[in-house]
Amino acid sequence: MNSLSFPARKCASNPTLVVLGFRRQIIYHLHFWALIAVLPLVFVQWRQEHYLLSLLLVLFCVNSVLVIAFLRWRRVYFLHGWPFVVLAMVSSAYSMVINGHAGLYWAYPTAAATFFLLPLRPASASSIVFVVVIATIAFLGFPQSDFWRITFSLGLTCVFVMVFAWLVGQLKEELTRLATTDPLTGCLNRSQLADILNSQIQMRERYERVSSLVLMDLDHFKTINDRWGHVTGDRVLKEAVVRIRKRLRESDQLFRIGGEEFMLVLPETRQRDAERLAQQLLNNISAAPFVNEIPLTASAGVTEVSKGETWSTWLNRADQALYSAKRQGRNRWVSSKDIKPGTSVSAPSAI
């Protein structure tokens, strides 16, 4: 039963994959326990000569087995829950027609499971249709008092589960945001760095689509904290991020990877375009003083992804270019192309 816990354990450094891992566990358990509950009913309905319902339940069980198998061995969500929802709803409605109240009992877990398997909007739409169908069957085949009880109890069940699913979705988005962004500046943090860089490398390998990195560090930032205090330093950091974002495209991604160090991932960007952007960013930062009339400059290292390299190698080349810029006097950018292969670049004494 713990076969799908691997995403949560192995990908604990990536909050998005952690959420995906737990969602897969929910899907896995729903299909597993539904299979355990429904499988005996196949034989019960067959013995009662309800052959069509028995066939529907067989299809439901086959789908559950396929979903479990695909999740277990291929980590793929087979048909994204739709067979479960459709077969469960049809089986519940048909069972209610031929079995009366005995079939009604399966409508409630079906309604609840829908919101765990489908996105909120299609789950809500499917539930409305389901409630209408069940209400129609109850109106035609049950006493009027039962019709009202069934309609309102099933409708309220759907509403309660819908609200719960919506709140869980909001909580998931907020927790993911908190786990993947820097609380001070709103930049991305290190949690997704490797995955994003790897995705750009894959685009380079498969489709020849280049990307570039700009690694940027604010010059002598420690002096600001020492002289004006950390509160002022935080205000300077936030203002620096605002100035950087003014020059970025929607597709560009900005990370804060250290106290005053930032990384820009620039998809579909050649080295020369990244160099031009780096110069514009440095100009934006040095153009006007910050709070308390604090002057500030920045240094940057620029590099384009090369074929066959890892994300750590790519980042290291940008890092060497940044340190080279600092050693040359700061307030400038250096391209990784200007650093000879095999050259060891040490960090300056005070960054």
Secondary structure by P-SEA (a helix, b strand, c coil): ccccccccccccccaaaaaaaaaaaaaaaaaaaaaaacaaaaaaaaaacaaaaaaaaaaaaaaaaaaaaaaaccccccccaaaaaaaaaaaaaaaaaccccccccaaaaaaaaaaacccaaaaaaaaaaaaaaaaaaaaacccaaaaaaaaaaaaaaaaaaaaaaaaaaaaaaaaaaaaccccccccccccaaaaaaaaaaaaaacccbbbbbbbbbbcaaaaaaaaccaaaaaaaaaaaaaaaaccccccbbbbbccccbbbbbbccccaaaaaaaaaaaaaaaaccccccbbbbbbcbbbbcccccccaaaaaaaaaaaaaaaaaaccccccccccccccbbbbccccc
